[in-house]
């Protein structure tokens, strides 16, 4: 992957700056950047909000399919949807997100983070309209594929944009804001789905539900047009003056932020310059067929980068293989099976739980730390999955599902169905606190030279696993039974807990350059801050 090679600093200034700024850059940028202000400034909050609308779109388009699948009836291809139809419609989004997320890393390096967000907005609008006007299963799949491409681009670039703009002391909170927007989008999708399925036309209500996904994308495109690029990308393409201006505005624009901005710029320049020189040396040493690999060779050949990639892919894969998005995609289907009379409205409790506990994570992520919050929340996810499995063991699914779940008062929620609902809410709450947001801190693990590529690969891992979950959940329910399906997800969480304990260091409170340094000579678990 070719990267801009514009000189970061004129050649005749390099030796002087290295001598005068070497120690100061590390000291100032490391300490001042993390202590510049106690609260994020209005400017960075506006940037986070504008970028976070992509998270709203991401959440809406992943959540809206749950109510759509139970409302669509015979509107597509003049027949009822089969389980395979539902699986393909759902998983096609993940497949194209998988394809676009690594491609987005190339585009983000070449054209900037901001332009990729605009590109995703165009795809969101196109995908929403294609879905709304679809009359066949094939047309619906095509629309979901376009939306998947948009989600793949947005899910990669927005956390990267926020992480590169945010002050170190608030980075975790601000990246979690994007996850909060995702959960808000899912909740909105369930509310809109319930409104149109209850009060709208039974044949066209779902079309309005999917079509409304275009509106936030149009709104965001208008905001993003006025957003700046990230300081680190600007330095990378030789625009340090513009980068300094962005950092000053992020830190409130006060005169006191000038020294902080200078220190951060110096550190980014030193890091980028060292990586450029190291890359030139490796390219000189590299021969034959290895030369074309470019940044891929850099990502995979260096131990520090391989460790960062392993951790990022572990967290992103675990986020999906734990089965969470099976609930987002099929919660209405699940609650229909266990006998709830209004499955879409019942599913809203799951989305609201996810939103509320993501807000809790927003206040805790930088105080408790990424590693610690994962180790605290994963055991409760495992408990929730096992209780769900227990609840399913008392329910006979099929034609008699509603009868088996009825209470004496006719509420449609027997004790087993209630246990399933409560245990799923426990699982979702625990997921929202930890695994729902920590993997999106992935960009802080990678050095600048491979940050886009590494984040793109790990995001592709997320969507690859998401594709597997979306395609296999309903068949697994049929093949293994619901109980054993949830036990399988619990076992995956146990393995994930062990791996997180062994290789994931704490990065809370560190600036991006300090965080990447943890992995230089090992996994850095003993070096991270606030380690349990």
TIGUFI-194884 format. One record per residue (C-alpha): chain; y, z, x. Coordinates in Angstrom, 1 decimal, decimal comma, padded with zeros to 4 digits. Each point is the difference from the previous one (the first is absolute). Last residue first. Layout:
residues N
(A (Y Z X)),
...
***
This chain:
residues 532
(A (-005,9 037,7 -005,6)),
(A (002,2 -002,2 002,1)),
(A (003,7 000,6 -000,6)),
(A (001,1 -002,5 002,7)),
(A (-002,4 -002,5 001,6)),
(A (-001,2 000,5 003,6)),
(A (-003,5 001,3 -000,8)),
(A (-000,8 -002,9 -002,2)),
(A (001,4 -002,5 002,5)),
(A (-002,9 -002,5 -000,5)),
(A (000,0 -000,8 003,7)),
(A (002,2 -001,0 002,9)),
(A (002,9 -002,0 -001,7)),
(A (-000,7 001,2 -003,5)),
(A (002,7 002,6 -000,3)),
(A (002,5 -002,4 001,5)),
(A (000,1 -001,9 -003,4)),
(A (001,5 003,1 -001,7)),
(A (002,6 000,5 002,7)),
(A (001,3 -003,6 -000,3)),
(A (000,1 000,2 -003,8)),
(A (001,9 003,3 -000,1)),
(A (-002,1 003,1 -000,4)),
(A (000,6 002,5 -002,8)),
(A (-003,5 -000,5 -001,5)),
(A (-002,4 -001,9 002,3)),
(A (-003,1 002,2 -000,2)),
(A (-003,0 -001,6 001,7)),
(A (-002,9 -001,7 -001,9)),
(A (-003,2 -000,3 002,0)),
(A (-002,5 002,8 -000,7)),
(A (001,3 001,7 -003,2)),
(A (000,7 -003,4 -001,6)),
(A (-003,5 -001,1 000,9)),
(A (-001,7 003,0 -001,6)),
(A (002,1 -000,3 -003,1)),
(A (-000,8 -003,7 -000,3)),
(A (-003,7 000,7 000,0)),
(A (000,4 002,5 -002,8)),
(A (002,2 -002,4 -001,9)),
(A (-002,7 -002,7 000,2)),
(A (-002,5 002,5 -001,4)),
(A (002,3 000,7 -002,9)),
(A (000,2 -003,7 -000,8)),
(A (-003,8 -000,2 -000,1)),
(A (-000,1 003,0 -002,3)),
(A (002,4 -001,8 -002,3)),
(A (-002,3 -003,0 -000,2)),
(A (-003,0 002,3 -000,4)),
(A (001,4 001,5 -003,2)),
(A (001,2 -003,3 -001,4)),
(A (-003,5 -001,5 000,1)),
(A (-001,4 -001,7 003,2)),
(A (-000,3 -003,6 -001,3)),
(A (002,3 -000,1 -003,0)),
(A (002,8 002,2 001,5)),
(A (-000,5 -001,9 003,3)),
(A (000,5 -003,3 -001,8)),
(A (003,3 001,4 -001,5)),
(A (001,3 001,3 003,4)),
(A (-001,1 -002,9 002,1)),
(A (002,7 -002,6 -000,1)),
(A (003,0 002,3 -000,2)),
(A (-001,4 002,3 002,7)),
(A (-000,8 -002,9 002,4)),
(A (003,4 -001,5 -000,6)),
(A (001,6 003,3 000,7)),
(A (-002,0 000,2 003,2)),
(A (001,5 -003,3 001,1)),
(A (003,4 001,0 -001,2)),
(A (000,1 003,1 002,1)),
(A (-001,4 -001,8 003,0)),
(A (002,7 -002,6 -000,4)),
(A (002,5 002,9 000,2)),
(A (-001,6 001,0 003,2)),
(A (000,3 -003,5 001,4)),
(A (003,6 -000,4 -001,1)),
(A (001,0 003,4 001,4)),
(A (-001,6 -001,0 003,4)),
(A (001,8 -003,4 -000,1)),
(A (003,4 001,4 -000,9)),
(A (-000,2 002,9 002,5)),
(A (-001,5 -002,0 002,8)),
(A (003,0 -000,2 002,4)),
(A (001,7 003,0 -001,6)),
(A (-002,8 002,4 000,9)),
(A (-002,3 001,0 -002,9)),
(A (-000,7 003,4 -001,6)),
(A (003,3 000,2 -001,9)),
(A (-000,9 -003,1 -001,9)),
(A (-002,9 001,7 -001,7)),
(A (002,0 002,4 -002,1)),
(A (-001,4 -001,8 -003,0)),
(A (-003,3 001,7 000,6)),
(A (001,6 003,4 -000,8)),
(A (001,1 -000,9 -003,5)),
(A (-003,0 -000,1 -002,4)),
(A (-002,3 001,8 002,4)),
(A (002,0 003,2 -000,1)),
(A (001,7 001,5 -003,1)),
(A (-000,7 -003,0 -002,3)),
(A (-003,7 000,2 000,8)),
(A (-000,1 003,7 -000,9)),
(A (001,7 -000,6 -003,3)),
(A (-002,3 -003,0 -000,7)),
(A (-003,1 002,1 000,6)),
(A (001,1 002,9 -002,1)),
(A (001,0 -002,5 -002,8)),
(A (-003,4 -001,6 000,3)),
(A (-001,6 003,5 -000,3)),
(A (002,1 000,7 -003,2)),
(A (-000,9 -003,3 -001,6)),
(A (-003,7 000,2 000,8)),
(A (-000,2 003,6 -001,2)),
(A (001,7 -001,1 -003,2)),
(A (-002,6 -002,7 -000,5)),
(A (-002,8 002,5 000,6)),
(A (001,5 002,5 -002,4)),
(A (000,5 -002,6 -002,7)),
(A (003,1 -002,1 -000,3)),
(A (000,2 -002,2 -003,1)),
(A (002,2 002,3 -001,8)),
(A (-002,3 000,2 -003,0)),
(A (000,4 003,7 -000,6)),
(A (-003,6 000,7 000,6)),
(A (000,3 -001,8 003,4)),
(A (-001,1 -003,5 000,6)),
(A (-001,3 -001,1 003,4)),
(A (-003,5 -001,0 -001,0)),
(A (001,3 -001,9 -003,0)),
(A (002,4 -002,0 002,1)),
(A (-002,6 -000,9 002,6)),
(A (-002,6 -001,0 -002,6)),
(A (000,3 -003,8 000,6)),
(A (-000,1 000,5 003,7)),
(A (000,2 003,0 002,2)),
(A (-002,0 003,2 -000,3)),
(A (002,1 002,9 001,2)),
(A (-001,2 003,2 001,6)),
(A (-000,4 -001,5 003,5)),
(A (003,5 -001,5 -000,2)),
(A (001,4 003,6 000,1)),
(A (-001,9 000,8 003,1)),
(A (001,2 -003,1 001,8)),
(A (003,5 000,9 -001,0)),
(A (-000,5 003,4 001,5)),
(A (-001,2 -001,6 003,2)),
(A (003,0 -002,2 000,2)),
(A (002,5 002,8 -000,6)),
(A (-001,7 002,2 002,6)),
(A (000,2 -002,8 002,6)),
(A (003,7 -000,6 -000,8)),
(A (000,5 003,8 000,4)),
(A (-001,6 -000,1 003,4)),
(A (002,3 -003,0 001,0)),
(A (003,2 001,9 -000,8)),
(A (000,3 002,6 002,8)),
(A (-001,2 -002,2 002,8)),
(A (002,3 -002,8 -001,1)),
(A (003,0 002,4 -000,3)),
(A (-000,7 001,3 003,6)),
(A (-000,1 -003,5 001,6)),
(A (003,2 -001,3 -001,6)),
(A (002,1 003,1 000,6)),
(A (000,8 003,2 -002,0)),
(A (003,8 -000,3 000,0)),
(A (000,3 -003,8 000,3)),
(A (-002,5 -000,7 -002,8)),
(A (000,9 002,9 -002,2)),
(A (002,9 -001,0 -002,2)),
(A (-001,1 -003,5 -000,6)),
(A (-003,6 001,2 -000,5)),
(A (001,3 001,9 -003,1)),
(A (001,5 -003,3 -001,3)),
(A (-003,4 -001,6 000,7)),
(A (-001,5 002,8 -002,0)),
(A (002,1 -000,9 -003,1)),
(A (-000,6 -003,7 000,3)),
(A (-003,8 000,2 000,3)),
(A (-000,1 002,5 -002,9)),
(A (002,1 -002,4 -002,1)),
(A (-002,4 -002,9 000,8)),
(A (-003,1 002,0 -000,9)),
(A (001,6 001,3 -003,2)),
(A (000,9 -003,6 -000,9)),
(A (-003,7 -000,8 000,0)),
(A (-000,3 002,1 -003,2)),
(A (002,7 -002,2 -001,6)),
(A (-002,0 -003,2 001,0)),
(A (-003,3 001,6 -001,2)),
(A (001,2 000,8 -003,5)),
(A (-003,1 001,2 -001,9)),
(A (-001,6 001,5 003,1)),
(A (-003,8 -000,6 -000,1)),
(A (-001,4 000,2 003,5)),
(A (-000,2 -003,8 000,3)),
(A (003,6 -000,5 -001,2)),
(A (001,2 002,5 002,6)),
(A (-001,7 -002,0 002,7)),
(A (001,4 -003,3 -001,2)),
(A (003,5 001,5 -000,2)),
(A (-000,4 001,4 003,5)),
(A (-001,2 -003,4 001,3)),
(A (002,6 -001,3 002,4)),
(A (001,7 003,3 000,9)),
(A (-003,2 001,9 000,0)),
(A (-001,8 -002,6 002,2)),
(A (003,1 000,4 002,1)),
(A (-001,0 003,5 001,0)),
(A (-003,5 -000,9 001,2)),
(A (-000,1 001,9 003,3)),
(A (-000,5 -003,5 001,5)),
(A (003,7 -000,8 -000,6)),
(A (001,8 002,7 001,8)),
(A (-002,8 000,3 002,5)),
(A (000,6 -003,6 001,1)),
(A (003,7 000,6 000,6)),
(A (-000,7 003,3 001,8)),
(A (-002,7 -001,5 002,3)),
(A (002,0 -003,2 000,5)),
(A (003,0 002,0 001,2)),
(A (-002,1 002,3 002,3)),
(A (-001,9 -002,9 001,5)),
(A (003,1 -002,1 000,5)),
(A (001,8 002,8 001,8)),
(A (-003,1 000,6 002,2)),
(A (-000,1 -003,7 000,8)),
(A (003,7 -000,1 000,8)),
(A (-000,3 002,9 002,5)),
(A (-003,2 -001,4 001,5)),
(A (001,6 -003,4 000,8)),
(A (-002,2 -003,1 -000,6)),
(A (000,1 -000,3 -003,8)),
(A (003,7 000,1 -000,7)),
(A (001,1 -001,9 003,1)),
(A (-002,6 -002,7 -000,5)),
(A (001,1 -000,3 -003,6)),
(A (003,6 -000,2 001,2)),
(A (-000,7 -003,3 001,8)),
(A (-003,5 -001,3 -000,7)),
(A (000,8 -003,4 001,3)),
(A (-000,3 001,1 003,7)),
(A (-003,5 001,2 -000,4)),
(A (-001,5 -003,5 000,1)),
(A (000,8 -000,6 003,6)),
(A (001,9 002,6 002,0)),
(A (001,7 003,4 -000,4)),
(A (001,6 001,4 003,1)),
(A (003,3 -001,7 -000,6)),
(A (-000,2 000,8 -003,7)),
(A (-000,7 003,6 000,9)),
(A (003,0 000,2 002,3)),
(A (002,2 -001,6 -002,7)),
(A (-001,2 002,5 -002,5)),
(A (000,7 002,9 002,3)),
(A (003,5 -001,3 000,5)),
(A (000,5 -000,4 -003,7)),
(A (-001,4 003,5 -000,7)),
(A (002,2 001,6 002,6)),
(A (003,1 -001,8 -001,5)),
(A (-001,0 001,1 -003,5)),
(A (-000,4 003,6 001,0)),
(A (003,2 000,1 002,0)),
(A (001,9 -001,8 -002,8)),
(A (-001,3 002,4 -002,7)),
(A (000,9 003,0 002,2)),
(A (003,5 -001,3 000,7)),
(A (000,6 -000,8 -003,7)),
(A (-001,1 003,5 -001,0)),
(A (002,3 001,6 002,6)),
(A (003,0 -002,2 -001,0)),
(A (-000,6 000,8 -003,7)),
(A (-000,1 003,7 000,8)),
(A (003,2 -000,2 002,0)),
(A (001,7 -001,9 -002,8)),
(A (-001,2 002,5 -002,7)),
(A (002,7 002,5 000,8)),
(A (002,6 -002,5 -001,2)),
(A (-001,5 000,2 -003,5)),
(A (-001,6 -003,1 -001,6)),
(A (-002,5 002,0 -001,9)),
(A (-003,0 -000,2 002,2)),
(A (-001,3 -003,3 -001,6)),
(A (003,5 -001,5 000,5)),
(A (-000,1 000,8 003,7)),
(A (-003,5 -001,4 000,3)),
(A (001,0 -003,2 -001,7)),
(A (003,1 -000,4 002,3)),
(A (-002,2 000,5 003,0)),
(A (-002,4 -002,7 -001,1)),
(A (002,9 -002,4 -000,4)),
(A (001,1 000,7 003,6)),
(A (-003,6 -000,3 001,2)),
(A (-000,5 -003,5 -001,3)),
(A (-002,5 -001,3 002,7)),
(A (-002,9 -001,0 -002,3)),
(A (-001,9 003,2 000,6)),
(A (003,1 002,1 -000,4)),
(A (000,5 -001,4 -003,5)),
(A (-003,7 000,6 -000,8)),
(A (000,4 003,6 001,1)),
(A (003,3 000,6 -001,9)),
(A (-001,5 -001,2 -003,3)),
(A (001,7 -002,9 -001,8)),
(A (002,9 000,7 -002,3)),
(A (-000,1 000,0 -003,8)),
(A (002,3 -002,2 -002,0)),
(A (-002,6 -002,6 -001,1)),
(A (-002,4 002,9 -000,7)),
(A (002,0 001,1 -003,0)),
(A (000,0 -003,3 -001,9)),
(A (-003,7 -000,6 000,9)),
(A (-000,7 003,5 -001,3)),
(A (001,3 -000,8 -003,5)),
(A (-002,0 -003,2 -000,2)),
(A (-003,2 001,8 001,1)),
(A (000,7 002,8 -002,5)),
(A (000,0 -002,6 -002,8)),
(A (-003,1 -002,0 000,9)),
(A (-002,5 002,8 -000,9)),
(A (001,1 -000,4 -003,6)),
(A (-002,4 -003,0 -000,3)),
(A (-003,1 002,2 000,4)),
(A (000,8 002,2 -003,0)),
(A (001,6 -002,8 -002,0)),
(A (-003,2 -001,9 000,2)),
(A (-002,0 003,1 -000,9)),
(A (001,8 000,1 -003,4)),
(A (-000,9 -003,6 -000,8)),
(A (-003,3 000,1 -002,0)),
(A (000,1 003,6 -001,3)),
(A (003,7 -000,3 -000,8)),
(A (001,9 003,0 001,1)),
(A (000,1 003,6 -001,3)),
(A (-003,1 001,6 001,5)),
(A (-001,0 -002,4 002,8)),
(A (003,7 -000,8 000,7)),
(A (001,0 003,6 000,3)),
(A (-003,2 001,1 001,9)),
(A (000,4 -002,7 002,5)),
(A (003,7 000,8 000,6)),
(A (-000,9 003,7 000,5)),
(A (-003,0 -000,9 002,3)),
(A (002,1 -002,4 002,1)),
(A (002,8 002,6 000,2)),
(A (-002,4 002,5 001,4)),
(A (-001,3 -002,5 002,6)),
(A (003,5 -001,0 001,0)),
(A (000,9 003,7 000,4)),
(A (-003,1 000,4 002,2)),
(A (001,2 -002,9 002,2)),
(A (003,6 001,3 000,0)),
(A (-001,3 003,4 001,3)),
(A (-002,0 -001,9 002,7)),
(A (003,3 -001,5 001,1)),
(A (001,6 003,4 000,0)),
(A (-002,8 001,1 002,3)),
(A (001,5 -002,2 002,6)),
(A (003,2 001,9 -000,5)),
(A (-001,6 003,4 000,3)),
(A (-002,0 -000,9 003,1)),
(A (003,0 -001,5 001,7)),
(A (002,4 002,9 -000,7)),
(A (000,1 001,7 003,5)),
(A (-000,4 -003,3 001,7)),
(A (003,0 -001,7 -001,6)),
(A (-001,0 -002,8 -002,3)),
(A (000,6 -003,7 000,8)),
(A (-003,2 -000,9 001,8)),
(A (-002,2 002,1 -002,3)),
(A (001,7 -001,5 -003,1)),
(A (-000,6 -003,6 001,1)),
(A (-003,6 000,6 001,1)),
(A (-000,7 001,8 -003,3)),
(A (001,5 -003,1 -001,8)),
(A (-001,7 -002,7 002,1)),
(A (-003,7 000,6 -000,5)),
(A (-000,2 000,9 -003,7)),
(A (002,6 -002,6 -000,8)),
(A (-001,9 -002,9 001,6)),
(A (-003,3 001,0 -001,5)),
(A (001,5 000,7 -003,4)),
(A (001,6 -003,5 -000,1)),
(A (-003,2 -001,7 001,0)),
(A (-001,8 002,0 -002,7)),
(A (002,5 -001,1 -002,6)),
(A (-000,8 -003,6 000,8)),
(A (-003,7 000,8 -000,2)),
(A (000,5 001,8 -003,3)),
(A (001,6 -003,1 -001,4)),
(A (-002,8 -002,2 001,1)),
(A (-002,6 002,4 -001,5)),
(A (001,9 -000,2 -003,3)),
(A (-000,1 -003,7 000,1)),
(A (-003,7 000,0 000,7)),
(A (-000,7 002,4 -002,8)),
(A (001,8 -002,4 -002,3)),
(A (003,2 -000,1 -002,2)),
(A (002,4 001,2 002,7)),
(A (003,7 000,1 -000,8)),
(A (000,6 003,7 000,8)),
(A (-002,2 -000,2 003,1)),
(A (001,9 -003,0 001,5)),
(A (003,4 001,7 -000,8)),
(A (-001,0 003,3 001,8)),
(A (-001,3 -001,9 003,0)),
(A (003,2 -002,1 000,4)),
(A (002,2 003,1 -000,2)),
(A (-002,0 002,0 002,5)),
(A (-000,3 -003,0 002,3)),
(A (003,8 -000,4 000,2)),
(A (000,3 003,8 000,6)),
(A (-002,5 -000,1 002,9)),
(A (002,1 -002,7 001,8)),
(A (003,1 002,3 -000,4)),
(A (-002,0 002,9 001,6)),
(A (-001,1 -002,4 002,8)),
(A (003,7 -000,9 000,6)),
(A (001,0 003,6 000,5)),
(A (-002,7 000,8 002,6)),
(A (001,1 -002,7 002,4)),
(A (-000,6 -003,8 000,5)),
(A (-002,4 -000,1 002,9)),
(A (-001,4 003,5 000,1)),
(A (-000,1 000,4 -003,7)),
(A (-001,6 -003,4 -000,5)),
(A (-002,8 000,8 002,4)),
(A (-000,6 003,4 -001,6)),
(A (000,1 -001,7 -003,4)),
(A (-003,0 -002,1 001,0)),
(A (-001,9 003,2 000,5)),
(A (000,9 001,2 -003,6)),
(A (-000,4 -003,4 -001,6)),
(A (-003,8 -000,5 000,1)),
(A (-000,9 003,6 -001,1)),
(A (002,6 -000,1 -002,7)),
(A (-001,7 -003,2 -001,1)),
(A (-003,4 001,8 -000,3)),
(A (001,5 003,1 -001,6)),
(A (001,5 -002,0 -002,9)),
(A (-003,2 -001,9 -000,4)),
(A (-001,8 003,3 -000,4)),
(A (001,3 000,7 -003,5)),
(A (-000,5 -003,4 -001,6)),
(A (-003,4 -000,3 001,8)),
(A (-001,2 003,4 -001,2)),
(A (001,2 -000,5 -003,6)),
(A (-001,7 -003,4 -000,2)),
(A (-003,2 001,5 001,5)),
(A (000,0 002,7 -002,6)),
(A (000,3 -002,7 -002,7)),
(A (003,2 -000,8 -001,8)),
(A (-000,2 -000,8 -003,7)),
(A (000,4 -003,7 -000,8)),
(A (002,6 -002,6 -000,8)),
(A (000,6 -001,0 003,7)),
(A (002,5 002,9 000,2)),
(A (001,4 001,6 -003,1)),
(A (-003,4 001,3 -001,1)),
(A (000,8 003,7 000,3)),
(A (002,8 000,5 002,6)),
(A (000,6 003,6 -000,9)),
(A (-002,7 001,9 001,9)),
(A (000,5 -002,0 003,2)),
(A (003,8 000,0 -000,4)),
(A (000,2 003,8 -000,1)),
(A (-001,6 000,4 003,5)),
(A (001,6 -003,2 001,4)),
(A (003,5 001,5 -000,3)),
(A (-000,8 002,6 002,7)),
(A (-000,3 -002,3 003,0)),
(A (003,0 -002,2 -001,1)),
(A (002,1 003,0 -000,8)),
(A (-000,8 001,9 003,2)),
(A (000,9 -003,0 002,3)),
(A (003,1 -000,7 -002,1)),
(A (001,1 003,6 000,3)),
(A (-000,8 -000,1 003,8)),
(A (002,1 -003,1 000,3)),
(A (002,7 001,9 -001,6)),
(A (-000,3 002,3 003,0)),
(A (002,0 -002,4 002,2)),
(A (003,2 000,5 -002,1)),
(A (-000,6 003,7 -000,4)),
(A (-000,7 000,5 003,7)),
(A (003,1 -001,9 000,9)),
(A (002,1 002,0 -002,4)),
(A (-001,5 003,2 001,5)),
(A (000,9 -001,2 003,4)),
(A (003,6 -000,6 -001,0)),
(A (000,3 003,3 -001,8)),
(A (-000,9 001,9 003,2)),
(A (-003,3 001,8 000,5)),
(A (000,4 003,7 000,2)),
(A (000,1 002,4 002,9)),
(A (001,7 -002,4 002,4)),
(A (-000,5 -001,3 003,5)),
(A (-002,8 002,3 000,8)),
(A (-002,9 -002,4 000,5)),
(A (002,1 -002,7 001,7)),
(A (001,7 002,6 002,1)),
(A (-003,1 001,4 001,6)),
(A (-002,1 -003,0 000,9)),
(A (002,8 -002,4 000,3)),
(A (002,0 002,3 002,2)),
(A (-002,8 001,1 002,3)),
(A (-001,7 -003,4 000,4)),
(A (003,2 -001,9 000,4)),
(A (001,4 002,6 002,3)),
(A (-002,9 -000,2 002,4)),
(A (000,2 -003,7 000,6)),
(A (003,6 -000,5 -000,9)),
(A (001,8 -000,2 003,4)),
(A (-002,7 -001,6 002,1)),
(A (-001,5 -002,3 -002,7)),
(A (003,5 -000,9 -001,1)),
(A (001,1 -001,0 003,5)),
(A (-003,2 -002,0 000,6)),
(A (000,3 -001,8 -003,2)),
(A (003,7 -001,0 -000,1)),
(A (-000,3 -003,2 002,0)),
(A (-002,8 -001,2 -002,2)),
(A (002,0 000,1 -003,2)),
(A (-001,6 002,3 -002,6)),
(A (-002,5 -000,9 -002,7)),
(A (-000,5 -003,5 001,3)),
(A (-001,2 -002,2 -002,8)),
(A (-003,8 -000,3 000,0)),
(A (-000,6 -000,2 -003,7)),
(A (-003,7 000,5 -000,7)),
(A (-002,8 -002,5 000,1)),
(A (-003,2 001,2 -001,7)),
***
